[in-house]
Amino acid sequence: MTVEQIITGCINKNRGAQKELFYSYSKSLMATAFRYTRDEFAAKDVVQESFIKIYKSINQLKTHHEGTLISWMKKITARQALRYLEQRKSFQARQTTSRSHTVESTANMQMADVMKALEMLPEGYRNVFQLNVIEGYSHKEIGAMLQIEPSTSRSQLTRARSMFYEKWSELENYYGNVK
Amino acid sequence: MKNGQNLKITMEMSNKYTNERLQKIIQAESMNFDQDALWSAIDDQLGKRRKPLMWLWLIPGLLLVALASWMWTGQSNSNQPVGQEATVLFLDEKSNEKESASIAAVNDEIDKPSKALIANEESLEKPTESIIKKNAKGKSSITPNKKTNPNQNISSKKPDASTVINNTSSGSNIPTTLLNLNNNSANSINTEFAQPQTPILSNISDTKNTSTTPELAHSNTLNADFNNKKSLDLLMAKPSLVAYQGDEAELPVANFKKDWSLCEIREPWSFLIEAYGGFSYQLVSNSTTLINGEPNTDYLNLWEDAQSPVGGYQGGLQFVVQSPGGFEIAAGAEFQRLAEKVESERTIIERIRIFDPMAYFTIDENGNRIFMGDTVTQTRITTETRTTELRHTLLNIPIRLGYMLKTENWNVGAHLGVVLHLDYGFEGIAIMPNGSYMELNNDNQELVYQSSLGLSYSADIHLGRNISDHVELFIRPEFRYHHEPWTSDNHLLSTKIQLVQAQGGLRYRF
């Protein structure tokens, strides 16, 4: 099945196409969700809700290109993950997560470094950084999602970027992975 | 030293380069997990959400079908002659020329004193009295027309309410019967018609007759009574028109019969009361207010994902004044309830603390491993979707102006109007901009919804069928447009609701 066929099938609510979409991209979305939630179970919930939303609104996708599809799905997943984080805050549930219990990542060392560097960022910085640098949201969109001013998002990104690259570089040096 | 150099190099990396590199790495990210289990859950959820709310439309649909069936069968049965007017034509044996005399029923008011039937020759001798009387067996009676007034319309209110004593028109269920009287009798009838101020129509229906088709029964009686006589022929002649003798009393009867310009149709103003009920469906359009010049799409998506219209019902009473020309004005009171559903999520938090002999470390800014602890608390947060009903309750005053085209059995028309919303209450939960849910009722609904709604505009099409002289059954599809948002002015989301309605009911004409 080509991407075009999968998208068309999903628009027509074809269960086979929906299943194909899920099996093709769920691992990638799971990693995205996990980057935000840092919890496997929560990430699964996020992915589940994200796919429901994806199926519901896939007809809004204007370009049936794989790159566009993945980017769009990751945006939805990121948004859903932020909702999860917001809810978790409202219930004041603090979570201590161990890196060791996380799912096996297909990650190579580079990915591991990125994840570690991200984890070292304060949550607010991390979210702004991920939304802007990784997911590609604008500061206005981030402001609306996180209920902060776009200027705040911009300043947090500057600090987050600085901190992230510093840590990333250190980690690469530490593990000797600097290219 | 090496670390410092690398740090310097890293810091000098252009944002573009590092972003691209990071994105390249991230694009390859994936995580293994039990895909089958998660797909199974999604598959279940997709199946569950696909359930349509068909049952909401099933009931009004069945009602409409039943209504249509009833009206269809009612039309079929209406071919039987039922009514209150008739014209009697007398046949002169010699000239073989028909002289006319109308014996017609008047409306119910006149009906009471004149439950008359065509009588035998003796009764016809009373010139200014009714020409109809009971026969010797007492089956009929002579009843004078006590409410005679030449300038008053004494016809039936409904032109279709025609009674045929003996109908020669094709398709009639009553066979033509020759009723023979002698010439004297015929003359006396003619003489009677020449009297001024005497209506030529009189009632022949018997409202006390319990037969389902009383007029038909009378006709049969008449047929029996006059079957052996040879000069009176009862024929139907334009039963929908009403003739007055009035000033033209001097006219020869024959001319009078033919000159229909002397006849006129007068229809009085009508007063009706209407009871109706029906179902409605909301057409909802949401928009967000701007935050820093940008729409708050996140809240909009949140709202639209969770909240959806279900439908509603309404019922009311109204008074209608109808002009002879068909124009009408109506006003009344209406109760309306609209329902929406919101899917809220309940979060269940499970915490499991696991002791692990392996120590957990993290790396600090200097790259040193920092001991974090020897236990791990896993938090599992699951969400449970719960569907809650939201209720908008309105008390309305609909005011309609319209025009009705009235045919024999059907009334078709259209209305334009305004609906004044006297009271508006909201009950249920609402999603707030931060994703939380708030319980709202009449006391605090202003936080999200308006406390009053002002007015709406309405347009409808009316299709009614007369099921009796006084009662009309109707259906009325209607659209209501409300130009103002239903949400509060200071709320971050603006919701406009328009209504598509299907109403049905009864009108009683006084």
Interface residues (C-beta under 8 A of the other chain):
Chain A: R15 Q18 K19 F22 Y23 S26 K27 S28 M30 A31 T32 F34 R35 D39 E40 F41 A42 A43 K44 D45 V47 Q48 E49 F51 I52 K53 Y55 I70 R79 R83 Y84 E86 Q87 R88 S90 F91 A93 R94 Q95 T96 T97 S98 R99 S100 H101 V103 E104 S105 T106 A107 Q110 M111 V114 K116 E119 M120 V133 I134 K140 E141 G143 A144 M145 Q147 E149 P150 R161 S162 Y165 E166 K167 W168 S169 E170 L171 E172 N173 Y174 V178
Chain B: K2 N3 N6 L7 I9 T10 M11 M13 N15 T18 N19 L22 Q23 I25 I26 Q27 A28 E29 S30 M31 N32 F33 Q35 L38 W39 A41 I42 D43 Q45 L46 R49 I291 N292 E294 N296 T297 D298 Y299 N301 L302 D305 E345 T347 I349 R351 I354 D356 M358 Y360 T362 I363 E365 N366 G367 G373 V376 T377 Q378 T379 R380 I381 T382 T383 P433 N434 G435 S436
